[in-house]
Amino acid sequence: MKPFFYKEPILRWFEQNEARMETISDRIWEFAEIKFEEAQSSSLLADTLETSGFSVERGIAGMPTAFLAQWSNGAGPIIALLGEYDALPGLGNALSPSYEPNGKNGHGCGHNLLGVGSMAAALSLKETMIQTGVCGTIRYYGCPAEEGGSAKVFMVRDGYFKDIDAIVR
């Protein structure tokens, strides 16, 4: 019996896509959009998933910057990954140890990294499933307003998480 976890194709995917994921993370860092205003960040992530073969439902649970991206190759578990991409107001993006607050928005909690990291996991998992013949469904939840907006609560309320077998944040 083959192991379910396939290390080599995942590592290969990350090696081949490192620069692209870094560029996307840098763009979201620059956008630094606060809760429920993450239009550019949300679009960039959703567009990337869509061009990579995921179907994307935008504006879920009544939130314009929330979305659900899904890919499936048949019956199997539903694996969900959560991606956050909001910044904090007034924090400013620190670029050096001598950081001084500048009153602008910034990614103090690294959501530019978390959102892209979860997306990279979803994309690499998809390619690995195709290569290895493992069946299942991958969902990426674009979760806005993690910082004080409770967006995931609205997604739960509207039933978006009800049939998931495993979820990773």
C-alpha positions as CSV (number, residue, x, y, z in Angstrom):
1,M,0.0,0.0,0.0
2,K,1.3,3.4,-0.9
3,P,1.6,6.0,1.8
4,F,-1.0,8.8,1.7
5,F,1.6,11.5,2.2
6,Y,3.9,12.2,-0.8
7,K,6.8,14.3,0.3
8,E,8.7,14.6,-3.0
9,P,6.0,16.1,-5.3
10,I,5.1,18.6,-2.6
11,L,8.7,19.7,-2.1
12,R,9.2,19.9,-5.9
13,W,6.1,22.1,-6.2
14,F,7.4,24.5,-3.5
15,E,10.8,24.7,-5.2
16,Q,9.2,25.5,-8.5
17,N,6.8,28.1,-7.1
18,E,8.7,29.8,-4.4
19,A,9.3,33.1,-6.3
20,R,5.7,33.3,-7.4
21,M,4.4,32.8,-3.8
22,E,6.8,35.3,-2.5
23,T,5.7,37.9,-5.0
24,I,2.0,37.4,-4.1
25,S,2.9,37.7,-0.4
26,D,4.8,40.9,-1.0
27,R,1.9,42.4,-2.9
28,I,-0.5,41.6,-0.1
29,W,2.0,43.2,2.3
30,E,2.0,46.3,0.2
31,F,-1.8,46.4,-0.1
32,A,-2.1,46.3,3.8
33,E,-5.9,46.4,3.7
34,I,-7.8,46.3,7.0
35,K,-10.9,44.2,7.9
36,F,-13.6,43.9,5.4
37,E,-11.7,46.2,3.0
38,E,-9.3,43.6,1.6
39,A,-10.5,43.9,-2.0
40,Q,-7.1,43.7,-3.7
41,S,-5.8,41.0,-1.4
42,S,-8.9,38.9,-1.8
43,S,-8.9,39.3,-5.6
44,L,-5.2,38.4,-5.9
45,L,-5.6,35.2,-3.9
46,A,-8.9,34.2,-5.6
47,D,-7.6,35.0,-9.1
48,T,-4.5,32.9,-8.4
49,L,-6.6,29.9,-7.3
50,E,-9.0,30.3,-10.2
51,T,-6.2,30.4,-12.8
52,S,-4.8,27.2,-11.1
53,G,-8.0,25.3,-11.8
54,F,-10.0,26.0,-8.6
55,S,-13.7,27.1,-8.9
56,V,-14.2,30.2,-6.9
57,E,-17.3,31.6,-5.3
58,R,-16.7,35.2,-4.3
59,G,-18.6,37.3,-1.7
60,I,-19.6,34.4,0.5
61,A,-21.5,34.7,3.8
62,G,-22.5,38.3,2.8
63,M,-18.9,39.6,2.8
64,P,-17.5,41.0,-0.4
65,T,-13.9,40.1,0.4
66,A,-14.6,36.5,1.5
67,F,-14.5,33.6,-0.9
68,L,-14.4,29.9,-1.3
69,A,-12.1,28.2,-3.8
70,Q,-12.6,24.5,-4.5
71,W,-11.0,21.7,-6.5
72,S,-11.9,18.1,-6.6
73,N,-10.9,15.0,-8.5
74,G,-13.4,12.6,-7.1
75,A,-14.8,11.0,-4.0
76,G,-12.6,11.3,-0.9
77,P,-12.1,13.5,2.0
78,I,-12.8,17.2,2.0
79,I,-9.7,19.1,3.2
80,A,-10.1,22.8,4.1
81,L,-7.3,25.4,4.4
82,L,-8.0,28.8,5.9
83,G,-6.3,31.9,4.5
84,E,-6.3,35.3,6.2
85,Y,-5.1,38.5,4.5
86,D,-6.2,41.5,6.6
87,A,-3.8,44.1,8.0
88,L,-4.1,46.1,11.2
89,P,-5.0,49.8,11.2
90,G,-2.4,52.3,12.2
91,L,0.3,49.7,12.6
92,G,2.5,50.5,9.5
93,N,4.6,47.8,7.9
94,A,7.8,47.4,9.8
95,L,10.8,46.9,7.6
96,S,13.7,47.2,10.0
97,P,14.5,47.0,13.7
98,S,14.5,50.8,13.9
99,Y,10.7,50.8,13.0
100,E,8.8,53.9,14.0
101,P,4.9,53.9,13.7
102,N,3.8,55.7,10.6
103,G,0.0,55.6,11.1
104,K,-0.5,53.5,8.0
105,N,-2.0,50.0,7.9
106,G,0.4,47.0,8.4
107,H,0.7,43.3,8.7
108,G,1.8,42.9,12.3
109,C,0.4,39.4,12.5
110,G,1.8,38.2,9.2
111,H,-1.5,37.6,7.4
112,N,0.2,38.4,4.1
113,L,2.2,35.2,4.8
114,L,-0.6,33.1,6.3
115,G,-3.0,33.7,3.4
116,V,-0.4,32.9,0.8
117,G,1.0,30.0,2.8
118,S,-2.4,28.3,3.0
119,M,-2.9,28.9,-0.7
120,A,0.5,27.4,-1.5
121,A,-0.5,24.3,0.5
122,A,-3.8,24.0,-1.4
123,L,-2.1,24.4,-4.8
124,S,0.7,21.9,-4.0
125,L,-1.8,19.5,-2.6
126,K,-3.8,19.7,-5.8
127,E,-0.8,19.0,-8.0
128,T,0.3,16.1,-5.7
129,M,-3.2,14.5,-5.8
130,I,-3.2,14.7,-9.6
131,Q,0.3,13.2,-9.8
132,T,-0.4,10.4,-7.4
133,G,-4.0,9.6,-8.1
134,V,-5.2,10.4,-4.6
135,C,-8.9,11.5,-4.8
136,G,-10.6,14.1,-2.7
137,T,-11.6,17.8,-2.5
138,I,-9.5,20.7,-1.5
139,R,-11.1,23.9,-0.3
140,Y,-9.4,27.2,0.4
141,Y,-11.5,29.7,2.5
142,G,-10.6,33.3,1.9
143,C,-11.1,34.6,5.4
144,P,-11.2,38.4,5.7
145,A,-11.4,40.4,8.9
146,E,-9.6,38.0,11.2
147,E,-8.5,40.9,13.3
148,G,-11.7,41.8,15.1
149,G,-14.3,41.1,12.4
150,S,-15.3,37.5,13.2
151,A,-15.7,36.6,9.5
152,K,-15.4,32.9,10.1
153,V,-18.4,33.1,12.4
154,F,-20.5,34.3,9.5
155,M,-19.1,31.5,7.3
156,V,-20.1,28.9,10.0
157,R,-23.5,30.6,10.4
158,D,-24.1,30.1,6.6
159,G,-23.0,26.5,6.6
160,Y,-19.7,26.8,4.7
161,F,-17.8,24.4,7.0
162,K,-20.5,21.8,7.6
163,D,-19.2,18.9,5.5
164,I,-15.4,19.2,6.0
165,D,-13.4,16.2,7.0
166,A,-10.2,18.1,8.1
167,I,-9.3,21.7,8.4
168,V,-5.9,23.4,8.6
169,R,-5.2,27.0,9.6
